[in-house]
């Protein structure tokens, strides 16, 4: 079955994604008041891709785009205008969008340290939110952003777009129906060949950058020349490391497949091995998540050695059951029996590199469409923040386990660390005075 036929005929997809017909329609198909009007926070990398996505999904329209670096804004605005027929406004301070009564939703593609504070600010301004993964910077924010959504009662979708993949939905449905028996173990992995980030030095703030606003809620620190724009991922003050940068996607699929919520034990090992530079997180990390249901998820991340296995795959998940196993990635799935014989396949061709840093591809289109249909028609979100942060909280704790050098025992109802005050001291972070998020 080809992809178009699957989308049109699958009851599972129709129910979960809300597709009742093609959503790449002419821009004139809907009147403006029938569209979700959005502002995008961010203008590079993943945020730039999100701008294109929300411009081409016919149920949305971009009114404004903001980035603390003004240089890419004209190019992005021109590209969006070519898609949707209207040129968006641009600026460097996203807070203008929160004051705009025409804006229905804020799309957040800023660095991780901004995810929860910006989400809360948007909710308090009466906006819905589409926030990129991980959606929080630390365990306390993972709790706080969920409470904020519940208090302000707006839609908040996290950008783990594989939750909207028709093939992944089909895979989970087959697992629930017993295709590979009772599932009990899952392994997810990510392998890339990233280069060094060097040893940076304090330098003057470039004229093109509003560094004060870039830092936002983070404690102030002098500008360094090897952090902005991408390398902030590898610093504790702003990023969350590879475990949440890419592990969020695969771990979430495994948790979805096994039908589990919070683990009761987490143990991580690894380190920064490949280069001697400023990178503060880990280029090799192996984390076990044990669940009270008697199930386990293992994450293996390699940031600087992209050797691929499983037929050359650089990322994906394997789900193991009493009757077989299933490999799942963004392109679909293949199921095998215990004799390693293929028993079912639902795979499509991919026209993107699954290791690219912008996350291109039509899965984000499905995810954005689902978000818009939730706002317009009350559809169920495929990745509501309350569900997404169950995965993210566990991954934050994986980094804490690695940092402390020991396993963590958890209360699986709350995710709180049991009997380890040092580890628990990392539950939250410091904020620049006056920037503390409150609900």
Secondary structure as the mmCIF struct_conf table of DSSP 4:
data_model
#
loop_
_struct_conf.conf_type_id
_struct_conf.id
_struct_conf.beg_label_comp_id
_struct_conf.beg_label_asym_id
_struct_conf.beg_label_seq_id
_struct_conf.end_label_comp_id
_struct_conf.end_label_asym_id
_struct_conf.end_label_seq_id
HELX_RH_AL_P HELX_RH_AL_P1 UNK A 3 UNK A 9
HELX_RH_AL_P HELX_RH_AL_P2 UNK A 11 UNK A 17
BEND BEND1 UNK A 20 UNK A 21
BEND BEND2 UNK A 23 UNK A 23
HELX_RH_3T_P HELX_RH_3T_P1 UNK A 27 UNK A 29
BEND BEND3 UNK A 30 UNK A 30
HELX_RH_3T_P HELX_RH_3T_P2 UNK A 32 UNK A 34
BEND BEND4 UNK A 35 UNK A 35
STRN STRN1 UNK A 36 UNK A 41
BEND BEND5 UNK A 44 UNK A 44
HELX_RH_AL_P HELX_RH_AL_P3 UNK A 45 UNK A 56
BEND BEND6 UNK A 57 UNK A 57
TURN_TY1_P TURN_TY1_P1 UNK A 58 UNK A 59
STRN STRN2 UNK A 60 UNK A 66
BEND BEND7 UNK A 68 UNK A 68
STRN STRN3 UNK A 69 UNK A 69
HELX_RH_3T_P HELX_RH_3T_P3 UNK A 70 UNK A 72
HELX_RH_AL_P HELX_RH_AL_P4 UNK A 73 UNK A 84
BEND BEND8 UNK A 85 UNK A 86
HELX_LH_PP_P HELX_LH_PP_P1 UNK A 87 UNK A 88
STRN STRN4 UNK A 89 UNK A 91
BEND BEND9 UNK A 92 UNK A 92
TURN_TY1_P TURN_TY1_P2 UNK A 94 UNK A 94
HELX_RH_AL_P HELX_RH_AL_P5 UNK A 95 UNK A 98
TURN_TY1_P TURN_TY1_P3 UNK A 99 UNK A 99
TURN_TY1_P TURN_TY1_P4 UNK A 101 UNK A 102
STRN STRN5 UNK A 105 UNK A 108
BEND BEND10 UNK A 110 UNK A 110
HELX_RH_3T_P HELX_RH_3T_P4 UNK A 112 UNK A 114
HELX_RH_AL_P HELX_RH_AL_P6 UNK A 115 UNK A 124
TURN_TY1_P TURN_TY1_P5 UNK A 125 UNK A 126
STRN STRN6 UNK A 128 UNK A 131
TURN_TY1_P TURN_TY1_P6 UNK A 133 UNK A 134
BEND BEND11 UNK A 137 UNK A 138
HELX_RH_AL_P HELX_RH_AL_P7 UNK A 139 UNK A 152
TURN_TY1_P TURN_TY1_P7 UNK A 153 UNK A 153
STRN STRN7 UNK A 156 UNK A 158
BEND BEND12 UNK A 159 UNK A 159
HELX_RH_3T_P HELX_RH_3T_P5 UNK A 161 UNK A 164
HELX_RH_AL_P HELX_RH_AL_P8 UNK A 166 UNK A 176
TURN_TY1_P TURN_TY1_P8 UNK A 177 UNK A 180
BEND BEND13 UNK A 182 UNK A 182
STRN STRN8 UNK A 183 UNK A 191
STRN STRN9 UNK A 193 UNK A 193
STRN STRN10 UNK A 202 UNK A 202
HELX_LH_PP_P HELX_LH_PP_P2 UNK A 204 UNK A 206
TURN_TY1_P TURN_TY1_P9 UNK A 207 UNK A 208
STRN STRN11 UNK A 209 UNK A 209
HELX_RH_AL_P HELX_RH_AL_P9 UNK A 211 UNK A 215
TURN_TY1_P TURN_TY1_P10 UNK A 216 UNK A 217
BEND BEND14 UNK A 218 UNK A 218
HELX_LH_PP_P HELX_LH_PP_P3 UNK A 219 UNK A 220
STRN STRN12 UNK A 224 UNK A 224
TURN_TY1_P TURN_TY1_P11 UNK A 225 UNK A 230
HELX_RH_3T_P HELX_RH_3T_P6 UNK A 231 UNK A 234
BEND BEND15 UNK A 235 UNK A 235
TURN_TY1_P TURN_TY1_P12 UNK A 236 UNK A 238
HELX_RH_AL_P HELX_RH_AL_P10 UNK A 241 UNK A 245
TURN_TY1_P TURN_TY1_P13 UNK A 246 UNK A 246
HELX_RH_AL_P HELX_RH_AL_P11 UNK A 247 UNK A 258
TURN_TY1_P TURN_TY1_P14 UNK A 259 UNK A 259
STRN STRN13 UNK A 263 UNK A 271
BEND BEND16 UNK A 274 UNK A 274
BEND BEND17 UNK A 277 UNK A 278
BEND BEND18 UNK A 281 UNK A 281
BEND BEND19 UNK A 283 UNK A 283
STRN STRN14 UNK A 284 UNK A 291
TURN_TY1_P TURN_TY1_P15 UNK A 292 UNK A 294
STRN STRN15 UNK A 295 UNK A 302
BEND BEND20 UNK A 303 UNK A 303
STRN STRN16 UNK A 304 UNK A 304
STRN STRN17 UNK A 309 UNK A 309
TURN_TY1_P TURN_TY1_P16 UNK A 310 UNK A 312
STRN STRN18 UNK A 313 UNK A 313
BEND BEND21 UNK A 314 UNK A 314
STRN STRN19 UNK A 315 UNK A 321
TURN_TY1_P TURN_TY1_P17 UNK A 322 UNK A 323
STRN STRN20 UNK A 324 UNK A 329
TURN_TY1_P TURN_TY1_P18 UNK A 330 UNK A 331
STRN STRN21 UNK A 332 UNK A 337
TURN_TY1_P TURN_TY1_P19 UNK A 338 UNK A 339
BEND BEND22 UNK A 340 UNK A 340
STRN STRN22 UNK A 342 UNK A 347
BEND BEND23 UNK A 352 UNK A 352
TURN_TY1_P TURN_TY1_P20 UNK A 354 UNK A 355
BEND BEND24 UNK A 357 UNK A 358
BEND BEND25 UNK A 361 UNK A 361
HELX_RH_AL_P HELX_RH_AL_P12 UNK A 362 UNK A 377
HELX_LH_PP_P HELX_LH_PP_P4 UNK A 379 UNK A 381
BEND BEND26 UNK A 382 UNK A 383
STRN STRN23 UNK A 384 UNK A 384
HELX_RH_AL_P HELX_RH_AL_P13 UNK A 385 UNK A 404
TURN_TY1_P TURN_TY1_P21 UNK A 405 UNK A 405
BEND BEND27 UNK A 406 UNK A 406
STRN STRN24 UNK A 408 UNK A 409
STRN STRN25 UNK A 410 UNK A 410
TURN_TY1_P TURN_TY1_P22 UNK A 412 UNK A 414
HELX_LH_PP_P HELX_LH_PP_P5 UNK A 416 UNK A 416
STRN STRN26 UNK A 417 UNK A 417
HELX_LH_PP_P HELX_LH_PP_P6 UNK A 418 UNK A 418
BEND BEND28 UNK A 419 UNK A 419
HELX_RH_AL_P HELX_RH_AL_P14 UNK A 421 UNK A 424
TURN_TY1_P TURN_TY1_P23 UNK A 425 UNK A 426
BEND BEND29 UNK A 427 UNK A 428
TURN_TY1_P TURN_TY1_P24 UNK A 433 UNK A 434
#
